[in-house]
Amino acid sequence: MTSSYQAEQLDALSRVRLHLASLARGEKEKLHALAADYLAFRSRVDEFQDRNFGNVCDRTCYQSHLSACCSREGIVTFFADVVINLLVSAESEIEALIKALQRENDGFKCVYLGPAGCRWSVKPIVCEMFLCDAAKTRVFTQNPEAAAEWT
């Protein structure tokens, strides 16, 4: 049995998917063009996170089960997150999200977390912008340029 969190997530995803599928020819491309600046920003943030925090967060927190990151039913997704993600996702990626939401999540981590990491093409903004104090201290002490770039 899935949780109310998963049902709510699936409902939002399904509604956005249906709406995007109902758009007239070219309308989805117009939405993508309107989101281009935001997507460019998100790409820069993602690259920054991977470059500076990828190994630290994975090794220090996720693998050791110490982190509140990616916690079970603790991820806030905004409706805009869902729209942006589905706008840029392939149908197979959307299907993977749906399947994840339809399975019972009895683990301690986020339902969207798979063997290769987050299943979202464009992670929820709350996830992308979160850096715990321990990771920031470790990375920014060793790399002040990264600290300046982050602020």
C-alpha positions in Angstrom: 0.0 0.0 0.0 1.4 3.4 -0.9 1.3 6.4 1.4 -0.8 9.5 1.3 2.4 11.4 0.4 2.9 9.1 -2.6 -0.7 9.5 -3.7 -0.5 13.3 -3.5 2.8 13.2 -5.6 1.2 10.8 -8.1 -1.9 13.0 -8.4 0.2 16.1 -9.2 2.4 14.3 -11.6 -0.6 12.8 -13.4 -2.4 16.1 -13.7 0.6 17.9 -15.2 1.3 15.0 -17.5 -2.3 15.1 -18.8 -2.2 18.8 -19.3 1.1 18.8 -21.1 -0.3 16.0 -23.4 -3.4 18.1 -24.1 -1.5 21.2 -25.3 -1.8 22.2 -29.0 1.1 21.6 -31.3 3.9 24.0 -30.4 2.6 25.0 -27.0 4.9 22.7 -25.1 7.9 24.1 -27.0 6.7 27.7 -26.1 6.6 26.6 -22.4 10.1 25.2 -22.7 11.3 28.5 -24.3 9.7 30.5 -21.4 11.5 28.2 -18.9 14.9 28.5 -20.7 16.5 31.0 -18.3 15.3 29.0 -15.3 16.6 25.8 -16.8 20.0 27.4 -17.5 20.2 28.5 -13.9 19.2 25.0 -12.7 21.9 23.5 -14.9 24.5 25.8 -13.4 23.4 24.9 -9.9 23.5 21.2 -10.7 27.0 21.4 -12.1 28.1 23.4 -9.0 26.6 20.8 -6.7 28.2 17.9 -8.6 31.6 19.5 -8.9 31.8 20.6 -5.2 29.5 18.4 -3.2 28.8 15.2 -5.1 31.4 13.0 -3.4 31.1 14.6 0.0 27.3 14.2 0.2 27.3 10.7 -1.1 30.1 9.3 1.0 29.6 11.3 4.2 25.9 11.2 4.5 23.9 9.1 2.1 25.9 5.9 2.3 26.3 6.2 6.1 22.5 6.8 6.6 23.4 9.9 8.7 21.7 12.5 6.6 18.3 14.0 6.6 18.8 14.6 2.9 16.4 12.6 0.7 14.5 11.5 3.7 11.4 9.3 3.3 8.4 11.6 2.7 10.4 14.6 3.8 10.8 16.2 0.3 8.7 19.2 -0.5 7.9 19.4 -4.1 6.2 22.4 -5.5 3.8 22.2 -8.4 6.2 24.3 -10.5 8.9 21.6 -9.8 6.6 19.0 -11.3 5.8 21.1 -14.3 9.4 21.9 -15.1 10.5 18.3 -14.5 7.8 16.8 -16.8 8.4 19.5 -19.4 12.0 18.3 -19.9 11.6 14.6 -19.1 11.4 11.8 -21.6 8.4 9.5 -21.4 10.5 6.7 -20.0 11.7 9.0 -17.2 8.1 10.0 -16.4 7.1 6.3 -16.3 10.0 5.6 -13.9 8.6 8.3 -11.5 5.1 6.8 -11.8 6.3 3.3 -11.1 8.3 4.5 -8.1 5.2 6.3 -6.7 3.0 3.2 -7.2 5.4 0.9 -5.2 5.3 0.8 -1.4 8.3 2.7 0.0 9.2 1.0 3.3 12.7 2.3 3.2 14.2 5.3 5.0 14.9 7.4 1.9 12.9 9.3 -0.6 10.6 7.4 -3.0 12.3 9.1 -5.9 15.8 7.9 -5.0 16.9 5.0 -7.2 20.2 3.1 -7.6 21.7 5.9 -9.7 20.4 8.8 -7.5 17.4 11.0 -7.9 14.9 9.9 -10.6 13.9 13.5 -11.4 15.5 15.1 -14.5 15.4 18.5 -12.8 15.4 17.9 -9.0 12.9 19.7 -6.8 14.4 23.1 -6.0 14.3 22.3 -2.2 16.6 19.3 -2.9 18.9 21.1 -5.3 19.5 24.1 -3.0 19.9 22.2 0.3 23.4 22.0 1.7 23.8 20.8 5.3 26.1 22.8 7.5 28.7 20.0 7.8 29.0 19.7 4.0 29.2 23.5 3.6 31.9 23.8 6.3 34.0 20.9 4.8 33.8 22.1 1.2 33.9 25.8 1.7 36.9 25.6 4.1 38.8 23.7 1.5 37.6 25.8 -1.4 36.8 29.4 -0.6 36.1 30.1 -4.3 33.2 27.7 -4.1 31.9 29.6 -1.1 32.1 32.8 -3.0 30.3 31.3 -5.9 27.5 29.9 -3.7 26.8 33.3 -2.1 
